[in-house]
Amino acid sequence: MYEFVVKLLLDEGARLIHTTNRMLGKTLKSLEGDYPFMHSEVSLDGKTAFELALTGSCTAKRGACIFSTEGLYDALDPVMSSAYIGITGGFLVLCMREIEEEATPVGLFSKLPVLVAEGAEELARAVRFGYAISEKYEIPVVIQSAIHPGESIRGVGGPDRKTGTRSHEIREANFIKNPDRWAATPKFRYDLHRQLNEKIEKIREEFEAYEGNVITKKGGTGIITYTRSAAEFFDDDASMLCLSTVFPLPLKLIEAFLADMDEVFIAEGSYPIIELQISDRSKIIRGPAFGAKTKTKPEEIMYGFKVIRDTLGAASSINMAHGVKKKEPGIKILAVTFEDYFFQAGMPALVNTMYNGSAYVLLILAATRENEMQRIMEACGCRVFFHIDNPAEIERFKDSNEMTVLFYKGIV
């Protein structure tokens, strides 16, 4: 799958590809011989990868970042300014959805256009269209993608898989110094904000005719969704508007669909990205559609510990565990994070934990830098750490009354 995704980008003229995924990095490395014009890097964190790719696209080179959907949130700091800063070469932020986390809410907050592509053919269409929109309006475009296991990808993609070049896409780097854009002081930012709003409305018009938006009319009950797999959960006689352009929403298309329906349900993720963009919601039925039950995620318990994971960002479990312990000191907490996340954002969180005297168990899923992390922790005042070879060993630290760090090479 990774090779297919990379070749899609390269065949559409991408020259700079950045990621945080080491397996994807190996794929990029293996393709260097066939695509000598490509430059790729694997960064430690999403923020770094995004900033490098954005900088490359500011020099008129087509670029791309490839993240997981949750990885995009690690880069929110530069993401939130990128629509104002803009680019001169096309720039796609490709978010591969492998878990429940979605990238779609980012559009409303960052003002970046967001496309959703389910399946290989839809992804190929989104990449072509995304680059065209990105270059025309000088703005990064986010694509949330999911390719289902076992799906055939043969025959999908660009026409020239060997060289990936098209004459009109080969360009020299060209950075144009523009203080009005790069030094966004309040006066300049106001002008940029006005220009951005104008861009969004023009992109909305482009989205009205996008082939990936499909209407299937049947009965008077309608469903609006960007998740095509949601169709199987609804009645066969329901009309369906499947959107690929999530932000900015093609409002004319939405209004036309609403006009033909008696009632409409919106099937989307936990954040109402579609509903918030619709001004007239008189026909929209709130609540679970067709009696669907809303599931509450159960609390995770492991070996007598309440488990806290990085649900708010890289190494966020460390700060979250500290907060819970301060509120309820008697709870046994196991905070779980990753080696890369610790180096990205975990060190200041651990310093804060030690300074404020919290005591819980921190499990770091390590790879190759365990000794380096131990030296850092000793400098922070944390001196109780152990390497475990089996997750079951976690249980013996249940009664620990001091900050304890465990290292484990594996997934828990």
TORKOL-4160 file (C-alpha; in steps of 0.2 Angstrom, whole numbers, padded with zeros to 4 digits, m for minus):
412
<pt num="1" X="0000" Y="0000" Z="0000"/>
<pt num="2" X="0014" Y="0012" Z="0004"/>
<pt num="3" X="0022" Y="0010" Z="m0013"/>
<pt num="4" X="0005" Y="0013" Z="m0021"/>
<pt num="5" X="0003" Y="0029" Z="m0011"/>
<pt num="6" X="0020" Y="0036" Z="m0014"/>
<pt num="7" X="0019" Y="0032" Z="m0033"/>
<pt num="8" X="0003" Y="0042" Z="m0034"/>
<pt num="9" X="0011" Y="0057" Z="m0027"/>
<pt num="10" X="0027" Y="0055" Z="m0038"/>
<pt num="11" X="0017" Y="0053" Z="m0054"/>
<pt num="12" X="0008" Y="0069" Z="m0050"/>
<pt num="13" X="0024" Y="0079" Z="m0049"/>
<pt num="14" X="0028" Y="0078" Z="m0030"/>
<pt num="15" X="0047" Y="0081" Z="m0028"/>
<pt num="16" X="0048" Y="0082" Z="m0009"/>
<pt num="17" X="0040" Y="0069" Z="0002"/>
<pt num="18" X="0041" Y="0070" Z="0021"/>
<pt num="19" X="0034" Y="0058" Z="0034"/>
<pt num="20" X="0036" Y="0051" Z="0052"/>
<pt num="21" X="0033" Y="0033" Z="0047"/>
<pt num="22" X="0049" Y="0023" Z="0047"/>
<pt num="23" X="0041" Y="0009" Z="0036"/>
<pt num="24" X="0035" Y="0022" Z="0024"/>
<pt num="25" X="0053" Y="0029" Z="0024"/>
<pt num="26" X="0060" Y="0012" Z="0019"/>
<pt num="27" X="0048" Y="0012" Z="0004"/>
<pt num="28" X="0053" Y="0029" Z="m0001"/>
<pt num="29" X="0072" Y="0024" Z="0000"/>
<pt num="30" X="0068" Y="0009" Z="m0011"/>
<pt num="31" X="0061" Y="0020" Z="m0025"/>
<pt num="32" X="0075" Y="0032" Z="m0026"/>
<pt num="33" X="0083" Y="0023" Z="m0041"/>
<pt num="34" X="0067" Y="0024" Z="m0051"/>
<pt num="35" X="0063" Y="0042" Z="m0046"/>
<pt num="36" X="0080" Y="0051" Z="m0045"/>
<pt num="37" X="0071" Y="0068" Z="m0044"/>
<pt num="38" X="0063" Y="0064" Z="m0027"/>
<pt num="39" X="0069" Y="0070" Z="m0010"/>
<pt num="40" X="0062" Y="0061" Z="0005"/>
<pt num="41" X="0065" Y="0062" Z="0024"/>
<pt num="42" X="0058" Y="0053" Z="0039"/>
<pt num="43" X="0057" Y="0066" Z="0053"/>
<pt num="44" X="0056" Y="0062" Z="0072"/>
<pt num="45" X="0039" Y="0071" Z="0074"/>
<pt num="46" X="0025" Y="0078" Z="0064"/>
<pt num="47" X="0028" Y="0096" Z="0067"/>
<pt num="48" X="0046" Y="0095" Z="0060"/>
<pt num="49" X="0040" Y="0085" Z="0045"/>
<pt num="50" X="0026" Y="0097" Z="0041"/>
<pt num="51" X="0037" Y="0112" Z="0042"/>
<pt num="52" X="0050" Y="0105" Z="0031"/>
<pt num="53" X="0037" Y="0100" Z="0018"/>
<pt num="54" X="0029" Y="0117" Z="0019"/>
<pt num="55" X="0046" Y="0126" Z="0017"/>
<pt num="56" X="0049" Y="0116" Z="0001"/>
<pt num="57" X="0032" Y="0120" Z="m0006"/>
<pt num="58" X="0036" Y="0139" Z="m0003"/>
<pt num="59" X="0050" Y="0137" Z="m0016"/>
<pt num="60" X="0038" Y="0132" Z="m0030"/>
<pt num="61" X="0042" Y="0113" Z="m0028"/>
<pt num="62" X="0027" Y="0101" Z="m0027"/>
<pt num="63" X="0028" Y="0092" Z="m0010"/>
<pt num="64" X="0018" Y="0081" Z="0002"/>
<pt num="65" X="0017" Y="0075" Z="0020"/>
<pt num="66" X="0011" Y="0058" Z="0024"/>
<pt num="67" X="0004" Y="0055" Z="0041"/>
<pt num="68" X="m0008" Y="0044" Z="0051"/>
<pt num="69" X="m0024" Y="0054" Z="0054"/>
<pt num="70" X="m0018" Y="0056" Z="0072"/>
<pt num="71" X="m0001" Y="0062" Z="0067"/>
<pt num="72" X="m0008" Y="0077" Z="0059"/>
<pt num="73" X="m0013" Y="0084" Z="0076"/>
<pt num="74" X="0005" Y="0083" Z="0082"/>
<pt num="75" X="0009" Y="0096" Z="0069"/>
<pt num="76" X="m0006" Y="0108" Z="0073"/>
<pt num="77" X="0006" Y="0123" Z="0077"/>
<pt num="78" X="0012" Y="0126" Z="0060"/>
<pt num="79" X="m0004" Y="0118" Z="0052"/>
<pt num="80" X="m0014" Y="0132" Z="0060"/>
<pt num="81" X="m0004" Y="0146" Z="0051"/>
<pt num="82" X="m0001" Y="0137" Z="0034"/>
<pt num="83" X="m0016" Y="0143" Z="0026"/>
<pt num="84" X="m0011" Y="0161" Z="0029"/>
<pt num="85" X="0007" Y="0159" Z="0024"/>
<pt num="86" X="0002" Y="0149" Z="0009"/>
<pt num="87" X="0013" Y="0141" Z="m0004"/>
<pt num="88" X="0019" Y="0143" Z="m0022"/>
<pt num="89" X="0021" Y="0124" Z="m0026"/>
<pt num="90" X="0007" Y="0112" Z="m0023"/>
<pt num="91" X="0007" Y="0104" Z="m0006"/>
<pt num="92" X="m0004" Y="0089" Z="0000"/>
<pt num="93" X="m0005" Y="0083" Z="0018"/>
<pt num="94" X="m0010" Y="0065" Z="0016"/>
<pt num="95" X="m0017" Y="0057" Z="0032"/>
<pt num="96" X="m0019" Y="0038" Z="0031"/>
<pt num="97" X="m0034" Y="0033" Z="0042"/>
<pt num="98" X="m0029" Y="0017" Z="0051"/>
<pt num="99" X="m0038" Y="0020" Z="0067"/>
<pt num="100" X="m0054" Y="0029" Z="0073"/>
<pt num="101" X="m0046" Y="0046" Z="0074"/>
<pt num="102" X="m0051" Y="0058" Z="0060"/>
<pt num="103" X="m0042" Y="0072" Z="0052"/>
<pt num="104" X="m0058" Y="0081" Z="0045"/>
<pt num="105" X="m0060" Y="0093" Z="0060"/>
<pt num="106" X="m0044" Y="0102" Z="0056"/>
<pt num="107" X="m0052" Y="0110" Z="0041"/>
<pt num="108" X="m0064" Y="0121" Z="0050"/>
<pt num="109" X="m0050" Y="0127" Z="0062"/>
<pt num="110" X="m0036" Y="0129" Z="0050"/>
<pt num="111" X="m0045" Y="0135" Z="0035"/>
<pt num="112" X="m0037" Y="0121" Z="0025"/>
<pt num="113" X="m0047" Y="0112" Z="0011"/>
<pt num="114" X="m0051" Y="0094" Z="0016"/>
<pt num="115" X="m0055" Y="0080" Z="0005"/>
<pt num="116" X="m0060" Y="0062" Z="0010"/>
<pt num="117" X="m0054" Y="0048" Z="m0001"/>
<pt num="118" X="m0061" Y="0030" Z="0003"/>
<pt num="119" X="m0053" Y="0018" Z="m0009"/>
<pt num="120" X="m0038" Y="0018" Z="m0021"/>
<pt num="121" X="m0047" Y="0026" Z="m0036"/>
<pt num="122" X="m0055" Y="0039" Z="m0025"/>
<pt num="123" X="m0037" Y="0043" Z="m0018"/>
<pt num="124" X="m0030" Y="0044" Z="m0036"/>
<pt num="125" X="m0043" Y="0057" Z="m0040"/>
<pt num="126" X="m0041" Y="0066" Z="m0024"/>
<pt num="127" X="m0022" Y="0068" Z="m0027"/>
<pt num="128" X="m0024" Y="0075" Z="m0044"/>
<pt num="129" X="m0038" Y="0087" Z="m0039"/>
<pt num="130" X="m0029" Y="0092" Z="m0023"/>
<pt num="131" X="m0013" Y="0097" Z="m0032"/>
<pt num="132" X="m0023" Y="0107" Z="m0044"/>
<pt num="133" X="m0032" Y="0116" Z="m0031"/>
<pt num="134" X="m0017" Y="0118" Z="m0020"/>
<pt num="135" X="m0007" Y="0127" Z="m0034"/>
<pt num="136" X="m0021" Y="0137" Z="m0041"/>
<pt num="137" X="m0025" Y="0145" Z="m0024"/>
<pt num="138" X="m0008" Y="0143" Z="m0016"/>
<pt num="139" X="m0014" Y="0134" Z="m0001"/>
<pt num="140" X="m0010" Y="0117" Z="0007"/>
<pt num="141" X="m0024" Y="0103" Z="0005"/>
<pt num="142" X="m0028" Y="0090" Z="0017"/>
<pt num="143" X="m0033" Y="0072" Z="0011"/>
<pt num="144" X="m0040" Y="0059" Z="0023"/>
<pt num="145" X="m0038" Y="0042" Z="0015"/>
<pt num="146" X="m0042" Y="0024" Z="0019"/>
<pt num="147" X="m0038" Y="0010" Z="0007"/>
<pt num="148" X="m0047" Y="m0006" Z="0013"/>
<pt num="149" X="m0037" Y="m0022" Z="0016"/>
<pt num="150" X="m0037" Y="m0033" Z="0001"/>
<pt num="151" X="m0043" Y="m0019" Z="m0011"/>
<pt num="152" X="m0036" Y="m0021" Z="m0028"/>
<pt num="153" X="m0024" Y="m0006" Z="m0033"/>
<pt num="154" X="m0019" Y="m0013" Z="m0050"/>
<pt num="155" X="m0022" Y="m0001" Z="m0064"/>
<pt num="156" X="m0025" Y="0014" Z="m0053"/>
<pt num="157" X="m0014" Y="0029" Z="m0054"/>
<pt num="158" X="m0004" Y="0040" Z="m0066"/>
<pt num="159" X="0001" Y="0035" Z="m0083"/>
<pt num="160" X="0020" Y="0035" Z="m0081"/>
<pt num="161" X="0026" Y="0024" Z="m0067"/>
<pt num="162" X="0044" Y="0023" Z="m0073"/>
<pt num="163" X="0049" Y="0041" Z="m0073"/>
<pt num="164" X="0035" Y="0050" Z="m0065"/>
<pt num="165" X="0039" Y="0065" Z="m0075"/>
<pt num="166" X="0028" Y="0077" Z="m0085"/>
<pt num="167" X="0037" Y="0091" Z="m0094"/>
<pt num="168" X="0025" Y="0105" Z="m0087"/>
<pt num="169" X="0028" Y="0099" Z="m0069"/>
<pt num="170" X="0047" Y="0100" Z="m0069"/>
<pt num="171" X="0052" Y="0117" Z="m0062"/>
<pt num="172" X="0067" Y="0125" Z="m0054"/>
<pt num="173" X="0066" Y="0131" Z="m0036"/>
<pt num="174" X="0060" Y="0149" Z="m0034"/>
<pt num="175" X="0058" Y="0157" Z="m0018"/>
<pt num="176" X="0050" Y="0174" Z="m0019"/>
<pt num="177" X="0053" Y="0185" Z="m0004"/>
<pt num="178" X="0036" Y="0193" Z="0001"/>
<pt num="179" X="0036" Y="0201" Z="0019"/>
<pt num="180" X="0017" Y="0204" Z="0018"/>
<pt num="181" X="0015" Y="0185" Z="0018"/>
<pt num="182" X="0030" Y="0178" Z="0028"/>
<pt num="183" X="0031" Y="0192" Z="0042"/>
<pt num="184" X="0012" Y="0191" Z="0047"/>
<pt num="185" X="0011" Y="0206" Z="0058"/>
<pt num="186" X="m0007" Y="0211" Z="0063"/>
<pt num="187" X="m0009" Y="0223" Z="0049"/>
<pt num="188" X="m0003" Y="0210" Z="0036"/>
<pt num="189" X="m0013" Y="0196" Z="0045"/>
<pt num="190" X="m0029" Y="0206" Z="0043"/>
<pt num="191" X="m0026" Y="0207" Z="0024"/>
<pt num="192" X="m0021" Y="0189" Z="0023"/>
<pt num="193" X="m0037" Y="0184" Z="0033"/>
<pt num="194" X="m0047" Y="0193" Z="0020"/>
<pt num="195" X="m0038" Y="0185" Z="0005"/>
<pt num="196" X="m0040" Y="0168" Z="0013"/>
<pt num="197" X="m0059" Y="0170" Z="0015"/>
<pt num="198" X="m0060" Y="0174" Z="m0003"/>
<pt num="199" X="m0050" Y="0159" Z="m0008"/>
<pt num="200" X="m0061" Y="0148" Z="0003"/>
<pt num="201" X="m0076" Y="0154" Z="m0006"/>
<pt num="202" X="m0068" Y="0151" Z="m0023"/>
<pt num="203" X="m0063" Y="0133" Z="m0018"/>
<pt num="204" X="m0081" Y="0130" Z="m0012"/>
<pt num="205" X="m0086" Y="0134" Z="m0030"/>
<pt num="206" X="m0073" Y="0122" Z="m0037"/>
<pt num="207" X="m0080" Y="0108" Z="m0025"/>
<pt num="208" X="m0097" Y="0110" Z="m0031"/>
<pt num="209" X="m0093" Y="0100" Z="m0047"/>
<pt num="210" X="m0080" Y="0088" Z="m0039"/>
<pt num="211" X="m0084" Y="0070" Z="m0046"/>
<pt num="212" X="m0081" Y="0062" Z="m0029"/>
<pt num="213" X="m0097" Y="0070" Z="m0023"/>
<pt num="214" X="m0111" Y="0057" Z="m0027"/>
<pt num="215" X="m0130" Y="0058" Z="m0025"/>
<pt num="216" X="m0141" Y="0043" Z="m0025"/>
<pt num="217" X="m0159" Y="0048" Z="m0024"/>
<pt num="218" X="m0172" Y="0035" Z="m0018"/>
<pt num="219" X="m0184" Y="0040" Z="m0004"/>
<pt num="220" X="m0188" Y="0056" Z="0005"/>
<pt num="221" X="m0177" Y="0052" Z="0020"/>
<pt num="222" X="m0159" Y="0057" Z="0016"/>
<pt num="223" X="m0142" Y="0054" Z="0023"/>
<pt num="224" X="m0127" Y="0065" Z="0021"/>
<pt num="225" X="m0110" Y="0057" Z="0025"/>
<pt num="226" X="m0092" Y="0057" Z="0019"/>
<pt num="227" X="m0090" Y="0039" Z="0024"/>
<pt num="228" X="m0096" Y="0028" Z="0010"/>
<pt num="229" X="m0096" Y="0012" Z="0022"/>
<pt num="230" X="m0109" Y="0021" Z="0032"/>
<pt num="231" X="m0122" Y="0017" Z="0018"/>
<pt num="232" X="m0124" Y="m0002" Z="0024"/>
<pt num="233" X="m0131" Y="0004" Z="0041"/>
<pt num="234" X="m0146" Y="0013" Z="0033"/>
<pt num="235" X="m0162" Y="0007" Z="0025"/>
<pt num="236" X="m0161" Y="0003" Z="0006"/>
<pt num="237" X="m0174" Y="0016" Z="0002"/>
<pt num="238" X="m0164" Y="0030" Z="0009"/>
<pt num="239" X="m0157" Y="0044" Z="m0002"/>
<pt num="240" X="m0138" Y="0047" Z="0000"/>
<pt num="241" X="m0126" Y="0061" Z="m0003"/>
<pt num="242" X="m0109" Y="0055" Z="m0001"/>
<pt num="243" X="m0097" Y="0069" Z="0000"/>
<pt num="244" X="m0078" Y="0069" Z="m0003"/>
<pt num="245" X="m0076" Y="0088" Z="m0001"/>
<pt num="246" X="m0078" Y="0090" Z="0018"/>
<pt num="247" X="m0072" Y="0108" Z="0020"/>
<pt num="248" X="m0077" Y="0120" Z="0013"/>
<pt num="249" X="m0093" Y="0112" Z="0010"/>
<pt num="250" X="m0101" Y="0113" Z="m0007"/>
<pt num="251" X="m0117" Y="0122" Z="0000"/>
<pt num="252" X="m0126" Y="0123" Z="m0017"/>
<pt num="253" X="m0125" Y="0104" Z="m0018"/>
<pt num="254" X="m0131" Y="0102" Z="0000"/>
<pt num="255" X="m0146" Y="0114" Z="m0002"/>
<pt num="256" X="m0152" Y="0105" Z="m0018"/>
<pt num="257" X="m0151" Y="0089" Z="m0009"/>
<pt num="258" X="m0160" Y="0096" Z="0007"/>
<pt num="259" X="m0174" Y="0103" Z="m0005"/>
<pt num="260" X="m0178" Y="0086" Z="m0011"/>
<pt num="261" X="m0179" Y="0077" Z="0006"/>
<pt num="262" X="m0192" Y="0077" Z="0020"/>
<pt num="263" X="m0179" Y="0073" Z="0033"/>
<pt num="264" X="m0160" Y="0071" Z="0033"/>
<pt num="265" X="m0148" Y="0063" Z="0045"/>
<pt num="266" X="m0130" Y="0067" Z="0045"/>
<pt num="267" X="m0118" Y="0052" Z="0047"/>
<pt num="268" X="m0101" Y="0059" Z="0052"/>
<pt num="269" X="m0088" Y="0057" Z="0065"/>
<pt num="270" X="m0088" Y="0063" Z="0083"/>
<pt num="271" X="m0085" Y="0081" Z="0078"/>
<pt num="272" X="m0100" Y="0089" Z="0067"/>
<pt num="273" X="m0089" Y="0095" Z="0053"/>
<pt num="274" X="m0103" Y="0094" Z="0040"/>
<pt num="275" X="m0118" Y="0100" Z="0051"/>
<pt num="276" X="m0108" Y="0116" Z="0058"/>
<pt num="277" X="m0106" Y="0122" Z="0040"/>
<pt num="278" X="m0125" Y="0121" Z="0036"/>
<pt num="279" X="m0135" Y="0136" Z="0041"/>
<pt num="280" X="m0153" Y="0130" Z="0038"/>
<pt num="281" X="m0154" Y="0114" Z="0048"/>
<pt num="282" X="m0173" Y="0113" Z="0049"/>
<pt num="283" X="m0174" Y="0096" Z="0040"/>
<pt num="284" X="m0159" Y="0089" Z="0049"/>
<pt num="285" X="m0164" Y="0076" Z="0062"/>
<pt num="286" X="m0152" Y="0076" Z="0077"/>
<pt num="287" X="m0147" Y="0061" Z="0087"/>
<pt num="288" X="m0143" Y="0043" Z="0081"/>
<pt num="289" X="m0150" Y="0039" Z="0064"/>
<pt num="290" X="m0162" Y="0024" Z="0062"/>
<pt num="291" X="m0161" Y="0019" Z="0080"/>
<pt num="292" X="m0142" Y="0017" Z="0080"/>
<pt num="293" X="m0134" Y="0016" Z="0097"/>
<pt num="294" X="m0120" Y="0028" Z="0103"/>
<pt num="295" X="m0106" Y="0018" Z="0110"/>
<pt num="296" X="m0096" Y="0024" Z="0125"/>
<pt num="297" X="m0078" Y="0018" Z="0125"/>
<pt num="298" X="m0075" Y="0008" Z="0141"/>
<pt num="299" X="m0062" Y="0013" Z="0153"/>
<pt num="300" X="m0046" Y="0003" Z="0150"/>
<pt num="301" X="m0039" Y="m0007" Z="0165"/>
<pt num="302" X="m0023" Y="m0016" Z="0164"/>
<pt num="303" X="m0015" Y="m0026" Z="0178"/>
<pt num="304" X="m0024" Y="m0016" Z="0191"/>
<pt num="305" X="m0020" Y="0001" Z="0183"/>
<pt num="306" X="m0031" Y="0013" Z="0175"/>
<pt num="307" X="m0023" Y="0016" Z="0158"/>
<pt num="308" X="m0020" Y="0033" Z="0150"/>
<pt num="309" X="m0014" Y="0034" Z="0132"/>
<pt num="310" X="m0009" Y="0048" Z="0121"/>
<pt num="311" X="m0026" Y="0053" Z="0116"/>
<pt num="312" X="m0023" Y="0072" Z="0116"/>
<pt num="313" X="m0006" Y="0072" Z="0106"/>
<pt num="314" X="0012" Y="0066" Z="0108"/>
<pt num="315" X="0016" Y="0060" Z="0126"/>
<pt num="316" X="0000" Y="0069" Z="0132"/>
<pt num="317" X="m0002" Y="0054" Z="0143"/>
<pt num="318" X="0011" Y="0060" Z="0155"/>
<pt num="319" X="0003" Y="0077" Z="0158"/>
<pt num="320" X="m0014" Y="0068" Z="0159"/>
<pt num="321" X="m0008" Y="0056" Z="0172"/>
<pt num="322" X="m0001" Y="0070" Z="0182"/>
<pt num="323" X="m0017" Y="0079" Z="0182"/>
<pt num="324" X="m0027" Y="0063" Z="0187"/>
<pt num="325" X="m0015" Y="0059" Z="0201"/>
<pt num="326" X="m0017" Y="0077" Z="0208"/>
<pt num="327" X="m0036" Y="0076" Z="0208"/>
<pt num="328" X="m0037" Y="0058" Z="0214"/>
<pt num="329" X="m0021" Y="0053" Z="0222"/>
<pt num="330" X="m0027" Y="0035" Z="0227"/>
<pt num="331" X="m0029" Y="0029" Z="0209"/>
<pt num="332" X="m0017" Y="0018" Z="0201"/>
<pt num="333" X="m0011" Y="0025" Z="0185"/>
<pt num="334" X="m0002" Y="0018" Z="0170"/>
<pt num="335" X="0003" Y="0031" Z="0157"/>
<pt num="336" X="0008" Y="0024" Z="0140"/>
<pt num="337" X="0018" Y="0033" Z="0127"/>
<pt num="338" X="0031" Y="0029" Z="0114"/>
<pt num="339" X="0050" Y="0032" Z="0112"/>
<pt num="340" X="0048" Y="0045" Z="0098"/>
<pt num="341" X="0034" Y="0054" Z="0107"/>
<pt num="342" X="0044" Y="0055" Z="0123"/>
<pt num="343" X="0058" Y="0065" Z="0114"/>
<pt num="344" X="0045" Y="0075" Z="0105"/>
<pt num="345" X="0035" Y="0082" Z="0119"/>
<pt num="346" X="0037" Y="0070" Z="0134"/>
<pt num="347" X="0053" Y="0078" Z="0142"/>
<pt num="348" X="0045" Y="0094" Z="0148"/>
<pt num="349" X="0030" Y="0084" Z="0154"/>
<pt num="350" X="0041" Y="0073" Z="0164"/>
<pt num="351" X="0050" Y="0088" Z="0172"/>
<pt num="352" X="0033" Y="0095" Z="0177"/>
<pt num="353" X="0028" Y="0079" Z="0184"/>
<pt num="354" X="0044" Y="0077" Z="0195"/>
<pt num="355" X="0044" Y="0096" Z="0200"/>
<pt num="356" X="0026" Y="0094" Z="0207"/>
<pt num="357" X="0029" Y="0077" Z="0215"/>
<pt num="358" X="0017" Y="0066" Z="0206"/>
<pt num="359" X="0019" Y="0047" Z="0207"/>
<pt num="360" X="0013" Y="0035" Z="0194"/>
<pt num="361" X="0019" Y="0022" Z="0182"/>
<pt num="362" X="0025" Y="0027" Z="0165"/>
<pt num="363" X="0027" Y="0014" Z="0152"/>
<pt num="364" X="0037" Y="0019" Z="0137"/>
<pt num="365" X="0036" Y="0008" Z="0122"/>
<pt num="366" X="0055" Y="0009" Z="0117"/>
<pt num="367" X="0064" Y="0005" Z="0101"/>
<pt num="368" X="0083" Y="0009" Z="0101"/>
<pt num="369" X="0086" Y="0023" Z="0113"/>
<pt num="370" X="0082" Y="0016" Z="0130"/>
<pt num="371" X="0099" Y="0021" Z="0137"/>
<pt num="372" X="0098" Y="0039" Z="0131"/>
<pt num="373" X="0080" Y="0041" Z="0139"/>
<pt num="374" X="0087" Y="0034" Z="0156"/>
<pt num="375" X="0101" Y="0047" Z="0156"/>
<pt num="376" X="0088" Y="0061" Z="0152"/>
<pt num="377" X="0077" Y="0055" Z="0166"/>
<pt num="378" X="0091" Y="0055" Z="0179"/>
<pt num="379" X="0094" Y="0073" Z="0174"/>
<pt num="380" X="0076" Y="0076" Z="0178"/>
<pt num="381" X="0077" Y="0068" Z="0195"/>
<pt num="382" X="0069" Y="0052" Z="0190"/>
<pt num="383" X="0079" Y="0037" Z="0196"/>
<pt num="384" X="0067" Y="0023" Z="0197"/>
<pt num="385" X="0066" Y="0014" Z="0180"/>
<pt num="386" X="0066" Y="m0004" Z="0174"/>
<pt num="387" X="0067" Y="m0014" Z="0158"/>
<pt num="388" X="0053" Y="m0027" Z="0156"/>
<pt num="389" X="0052" Y="m0041" Z="0144"/>
<pt num="390" X="0034" Y="m0046" Z="0147"/>
<pt num="391" X="0019" Y="m0035" Z="0149"/>
<pt num="392" X="0013" Y="m0046" Z="0164"/>
<pt num="393" X="0028" Y="m0039" Z="0174"/>
<pt num="394" X="0019" Y="m0022" Z="0175"/>
<pt num="395" X="0008" Y="m0029" Z="0189"/>
<pt num="396" X="0022" Y="m0030" Z="0201"/>
<pt num="397" X="0024" Y="m0011" Z="0201"/>
<pt num="398" X="0006" Y="m0009" Z="0206"/>
<pt num="399" X="0010" Y="m0003" Z="0224"/>
<pt num="400" X="0024" Y="0008" Z="0219"/>
<pt num="401" X="0023" Y="0025" Z="0229"/>
<pt num="402" X="0036" Y="0034" Z="0218"/>
<pt num="403" X="0038" Y="0039" Z="0200"/>
<pt num="404" X="0042" Y="0023" Z="0191"/>
<pt num="405" X="0047" Y="0022" Z="0172"/>
<pt num="406" X="0046" Y="0005" Z="0163"/>
<pt num="407" X="0054" Y="0002" Z="0146"/>
<pt num="408" X="0046" Y="m0012" Z="0135"/>
<pt num="409" X="0051" Y="m0016" Z="0117"/>
<pt num="410" X="0034" Y="m0020" Z="0110"/>
<pt num="411" X="0016" Y="m0015" Z="0109"/>
<pt num="412" X="0004" Y="m0015" Z="0123"/>
